[in-house]
């Protein structure tokens, strides 16, 4: 933070028999002291299995804090700057909880982040239920399938064996049959996984129309590469909240394995000029641009808006301001932020697909910058 010199100088010309030049120090009361910074906790896993994604999230938060401070800080608090207090969740729920306790002791007004579902659930006392956007994922899949003439009827679910993967796979297994899909099998894989040859051989035997992975980055990449090597080619791979399917690093490093993989996930609005500008800045800094970056950028903006409306850096006042939020200056394809029982009713994932080495939004149509390539094994 740039510290402004509070001592001003003036030149006084003394008239008389001779002219003299003197420098007189103006009193410090000419300008008051800088207002105290507002401490904001940023919780991301930057070590361990989820370090890559956590790094993207941290970068988004850093850009947002810098932009807010550059624009004058929190104006309701006389231009108070946001100060990041960072916590490394270390890719485990236990570490996430420890960092929340530490940041609270350091006096943060709120905490942004978490990334992984188990970390978020353990770290946030406000998380009353495990709620994933499975409804949006299923609705998008149904419409994509219908538009193609309903070629997909059978599904194999591949999930990591933790809370995220198991919970999501169960939701999909319960809901998809209600819409005419047959679940052939649920295949559990450990995190981390070193070899998914047996899982891929099982997929070859099942021959599902759709493979739906709910896995983190390493396992999704390993599965896609092994399927490519063993020539397992379903009509589509449709991931949900996946760690790799909407990740430009995966696309850049393994373009053939990534091609045509779909995902229902949070992603920036490709029509938003501010999002496009952030992408250019991130890539100029040498980092891939993934959804974690604009998502955390938007979350910090949401928090700053709440602090502005609260008019004070008091946790209770900020929580109350968040509860009444109508924030709409997102980089994401969201409506106005509106919380019900801790859930943001304005947030919604979109469906993406890797096409010709890029990640495109394919659904819903109002945000899309490409059409689905489905079925993709023709």
Secondary structure, 3 states (H helix, E strand, C coil): CCCCCCCCEEEEEECCCCCEEEEEECCHHHCCCCCCCEEEEEEECCCCCCHHHHHHHHHHHHHHHHHHHHCCCEHHHCCECEEEEEEECCCCHHHHHHHHHHHHHCCCCCEEECCCHHHHHHHCCCCCCCCCCHHHHHHHHHHHHHHCCCCCCEEEEEEECCHHHHHHHHHHHHHHHHHCCEEEEEEEECCCCCCCHHHHHHHHHHCCCEEEEECCHHHHHHHHHHHHHCCCCCCEEEEECCCCCCCHHHHHHCHHHHCCCEEEECCECCCCHHHHHHHHHHHHCCCCCCHHHHHHHHHHHHHHHHHHHHCCCCHHHHHHHHHCCCCCCCCECCCCCCEECCEECCCCCEEEEEECCEEEEEECCCCCCCCCCCCCCC
